[in-house]
Amino acid sequence: MTGPSPDDEPPASTDGAPPSTPDDELLDAEVPDAPPPGPSLRRRLGGLLVLAAAILLVVVCVSVIALVNVVRYQDEVTNPYFTAVTQADSAYVTLVDAESSVRGYLATGSALNLEAFDRSLAKEGGSAIHDDATAERITRSSPVATALDDATRAVHAWSVEFAQPTVEKVRQDGPDAVTTDDRLEGARLFAEARTATGEYIAVLREVREEKVRSLEVWTQVLFGSVVVLVVAAVLVGGFLWSVLKRWITDPVTTLAHQVRVVSDGNLRQPVAVQAPGEIGALAVDVEHMRRELVSQVAEIRTSHAEVEHSHELLAAQAQELARSNRDLEQFAYVASHDLQEPLRKVASFTQLLQKRYGGQLDDRADQYIEFAVDGAKRMQRLIQDLLGFSRVGRTGAERGPVDLEKAFGVVLSDLEEKITTTGTIVTHDPLPTVRGEKGLLEQLFVNLVGNAIKFRDPERPPVVHVAVRALDNAWEFAVADNGIGIDAQYAERVFVIFQRLHPKDVYEGTGIGLALCKRIVEYHGGRIWIEPTVGGGTTVRFTIAHQYDPVGSAPSPSAR
């Protein structure tokens, strides 16, 4: 965060008061007043959107109505009425041809002249002008229905009352059988049929023209409504853009610019934006936040020196702790390593003393010598176990894939004498390949299986089973036995170094075995714990991580 420039320093107070600091000036800056109460921005925008939607909805409704009428009238003009006019013209021509055919037949008596008349009879008896579908659609108009009924009756009257009986009479009695009166009556009926058909065609054309005019009108309405819709959309969009720019875009842009200036470190910049509704309230909130930031900056500057001093002390303590840990590890290794040589001499000479003078002294002397030999041996085992404990993770051996099937075979080989002597049954699940140090993992299984054999129940043959299951990030192993078991209250205590639950004259050992197991497991990124077993015995569970590289493990010091 950048500080104020020298030119921005406030002038010294003239009345003897101490000059104000930059942070004081920032806090003294006036906060803009909240905008006067009024309709919220949400309500304003909602009203505008409702108005715009209403206008557009009205225009769209008009357009839809116009489109529906255009489609309806276009269908009527191009389908039923066009077909009706065509069929009516065809029926008129057929009527004229049929009348000419009948007149020719009456004059000559030749059946060849009846071809046109026979064709007209084949068409719905000679009196139908339209098919049923067309007639049903066009007769919805009253004038068309009336004219069609008149034309149909006239054509039917001429065909049934004159043409068909007269033709039949000529076929039987010849042309002379038809009188002049019959001919005049036929001419009258034909004139009525032709006149009625012509009037029907005129009415049909007139109705179709009305449909065409309506189609033109609604087409113009549709075009106009589309134009109005486009213009209204453009006007509404422009108006909304103008309102959004004045109410939202410009105030937000100004507010964002002022916030960026403040976030860049210029806390002197007050945040003052005049805007309606929520944006104005947001600007006031941001200004209050700026003032709060100024106050926090002042507090941070006050405590910064203390934090740096505490950090320096913490770093020094961390370095001292690391040095102390290194010294303790070095001391444990050197002490356990250097004690072996004199202890080896004590054990050797004590054993020689027991061998040479055993039985030559009194019983108390032999007992003292035996105590010394036993103490030396136990001390030697204790130092060796302590040395092994201190060397976990410090051997310098590379970590790599370890086939636990082969490693467990080595474990069984090392414990073969104990297993055979005690009659222990050792079984295991198929063991996986894990990543770690082979020697440490073998030692881990030797300690756990060895403990299961050592703490066996004398009332039953010992059984040890090693189970395994895969977890997401690790393998979980379980070494279960049917031995004497461990009380739940000691489940954590047994992993502490030198902790024993039984006297040394009952069960031998140094009390380092399970502590060493815990260190090996933690070195491989896992954890170890004891679970109660139903029916007696002990189940020791531990995990080995799939991928884990311990940090800070140093190579072991060189042997002396």
HELIX and SHEET records of a PDB file:
HELIX    1   1 PRO A    6  ASP A    8  5                                   3    
HELIX    2   2 PRO A   22  ASP A   28  1                                   7    
HELIX    3   3 LEU A   41  THR A   78  1                                  38    
HELIX    4   4 PRO A   80  THR A  108  1                                  29    
HELIX    5   5 ALA A  111  LEU A  114  5                                   4    
HELIX    6   6 GLU A  115  ALA A  122  1                                   8    
HELIX    7   7 GLU A  124  GLY A  126  5                                   3    
HELIX    8   8 ASP A  132  ILE A  138  1                                   7    
HELIX    9   9 SER A  142  ALA A  157  1                                  16    
HELIX   10  10 TRP A  158  ALA A  163  3                                   6    
HELIX   11  11 GLN A  164  ASP A  173  1                                  10    
HELIX   12  12 PRO A  175  ALA A  177  5                                   3    
HELIX   13  13 THR A  180  LEU A  244  1                                  65    
HELIX   14  14 LYS A  245  THR A  249  3                                   5    
HELIX   15  15 ASP A  250  SER A  263  1                                  14    
HELIX   16  16 GLY A  277  ASP A  338  1                                  62    
HELIX   17  17 GLN A  340  TYR A  357  1                                  18    
HELIX   18  18 ASP A  363  SER A  390  1                                  28    
HELIX   19  19 LEU A  404  ASP A  414  1                                  11    
HELIX   20  20 GLU A  416  THR A  422  1                                   7    
HELIX   21  21 LYS A  438  LYS A  454  1                                  17    
HELIX   22  22 ALA A  488  TYR A  490  5                                   3    
HELIX   23  23 ARG A  493  PHE A  495  5                                   3    
HELIX   24  24 GLY A  513  TYR A  523  1                                  11    
SHEET    1   A 2 GLY A 400  ASP A 403  0                                        
SHEET    2   A 2 THR A 433  GLY A 436 -1                                        
SHEET    1   B 5 ILE A 425  HIS A 428  0                                        
SHEET    2   B 5 VAL A 463  ALA A 470  1                                        
SHEET    3   B 5 ALA A 474  ASP A 481 -1                                        
SHEET    4   B 5 THR A 538  ALA A 545 -1                                        
SHEET    5   B 5 ILE A 528  PRO A 532 -1                                        
END                                                                             
